[in-house]
Amino acid sequence: MAGKFEVYKDKGGEFRFRLKAGNGQTILASEGYKRKPSCMNGIESVRKNSANDARFERKTSKSGKPMFNLKAANGQVIGTSELYESNSACENGIASVAKNAPDAKLDDQTA
């Protein structure tokens, strides 16, 4: 099963997206957007930037767990990963985003 972008509204009424792998696991989540077109632009930015490994910022959380951000060309964060148990699991998450994002279907749960 292919990956998909889910677009939804959070409790505060903002639009968000999450990229899910074929197994249904969330591999990237967005910030909140006030307007749906901005959220859709974020998805297109993920599709475009996920092909470039240099756009993935590998980080360590405050609790010491590996994670990553996907950044646009201007340096703005467009998506954040979950926390991983190991660096290799984090690298697998990056590879999964790079593989799934370009052709992921759109599941608009706000329509």
N, C-alpha and C positions, 0 to 999 in steps of 0.2 A: 504494500500500500504506500502511496506517495505521501509526502508531507503536505501540510496545509497551513495557511494563515487563518486564524480565527479573529474576527473583528467583533468587539463587544463593548458595552458600556459598563463602567465600574460603578460602585455605590455612590460616588460623587458626581455621576453624570458625565464623566469624561470618556472619550473614545480611546480604546487601547487595542493592541493586537498582540497575539502570541503565535509563534511558529511552533508547530508540532511536527515531530518526526512521524514516519509511517506507523510506528508502534503506539502512537498517541501521547508520547511523552513530550512535554513542553521543553524546547531547547533554546528559545529566545523570547524575551518579553519586552514590550515597549513601555515608554513613559505614558502619561495621560495627555491626551490632546483635547482641546476645547471644541475643535471642529472636525467632522468626519473627513473632509478632503485632506486635512493635514495628516490624519492617521493613514489614509490611503497613500499619501506621498511617502510616509515613513516606510510602508511596505515596499514600495518601488525602490527606495533607497537601500533597503536590506537586500533585495534581489540583485541590485547592481553591485553593492559593496562587498557582498559575501564571497565574491569570486577572487578577492584580493586579500591574501593572508595578512598583509601589512595593516589592514583595517581592523584586525582583531587585536584588542589590547588585553593581554594576559595580566591578571591581577591576583592578589591574595586578599581575602576578606579579613575583617577585624578578628574573626574567630580562627584565622589561619588556614581557611579552605580556599583552594583554587577556584577561580571564576574568570569570566571574560566579558568585555564590552565590545560591541561592533560599532565602529565609528564611521561617519561619513567623511568625505574628502576634506571638509572644513573643520574636522575634529570633534563635531558634535556627536554625542552618544545616541545611537538609534535603536539599540537593543542591548539587553543585559541577560546573561545566563543565570542559571541556578548555581548553587554552591556544589562543588564536586569533592569527592573524598580523596582524589589523587590528581596529580598533574596529567597522567595519561588519560584519565577519564575526562578531564577538561579538554585535552587535545581531541579526543573522540567527539566531544560536543561541538567543537569548532568545525571539525570535518563534517559532522552531520548538518550543521547550518549551511556550510558551503555546498553540500550535496543537495539538500532539500529546498533551499530558498528560491533558486532561479525558476523552478517549474512548479512550485507549490500552488495548489488550488486555493481559492478564496472562499472562506465560509463566513459570510456576513450575518452575524447573529443580531444585528440591529435593524435589519430590514423588516 
